[in-house]
Each structure stands twice: as C-alpha cells, then as structure tokens.
C-alpha cells in the first residue's frame, strides 16, 4: 500500500482565485469531507485548512 500524500494547504490552493471560485472550492472540500474522501484540520480560527487524502479516496471510482 502506498503512503498517503503530504497535507495540502487550502490557502495555497486558493491563491489568486476569485471569491466566487474560492467559495465553490470550499464547498467541494466540505462535500469531499462528508463522503470521507479527505481529512481536514484547522489549528486556529480563520487559520489555514490542511487537506489530506484518505484511504477511501484511493479506492474511490471517480
């Protein structure tokens, strides 16, 4: 089994994106979390959100 990838920074992903696109992408993060495909962590209010793929994501038929 492969090692999971490093955490991704949502702030880094959303750099130079419009507010509208950022809102859409944030919603998709919530959907992926709800389906158990990613784990999310935010260490402080209004801080960066770290994203990590789950084992379920690698098994998903997308």
C-alpha positions in Angstrom: 0.0 0.0 0.0 1.3 3.5 -0.9 2.0 6.1 1.8 -0.6 8.9 1.9 0.4 12.2 0.2 1.5 15.2 2.2 -1.1 17.6 3.5 -2.3 20.2 1.1 -2.9 23.8 2.1 -6.3 25.2 1.2 -4.8 28.7 1.3 -2.1 27.8 -1.2 -4.7 26.2 -3.5 -6.9 29.2 -3.4 -4.2 31.8 -4.0 -5.1 34.2 -6.8 -8.6 32.7 -7.2 -11.7 34.8 -7.2 -14.0 34.9 -4.2 -16.7 33.1 -6.2 -14.3 30.3 -7.2 -12.9 30.1 -3.7 -16.4 29.7 -2.2 -17.1 26.9 -4.7 -13.9 25.1 -3.9 -14.5 25.4 -0.2 -17.9 23.8 -0.7 -16.3 21.0 -2.6 -13.9 20.4 0.3 -16.9 20.1 2.6 -18.5 17.6 0.2 -15.3 15.5 0.0 -15.0 15.5 3.8 -18.7 14.5 4.1 -18.0 11.5 1.8 -14.9 10.5 3.8 -12.6 11.1 0.9 -10.4 13.7 2.7 -9.5 14.7 6.2 -9.3 18.3 7.1 -7.6 20.1 10.0 -7.7 23.7 11.1 -5.5 24.6 14.1 -6.9 28.0 14.8 -10.0 30.0 13.9 -9.6 31.7 10.5 -6.3 29.8 10.0 -5.2 27.7 7.1 -7.0 24.4 6.5 -4.9 21.4 5.8 -6.3 18.7 3.5 -5.2 15.1 3.4 -6.5 12.3 1.1 -7.9 9.3 2.9 -7.5 5.6 2.0 -11.1 5.8 0.8 -10.2 8.4 -1.8 -7.6 6.0 -3.4 -10.3 3.3 -3.6 -13.0 5.6 -4.9 -14.1 5.3 -8.6 -14.1 8.9 -9.6 
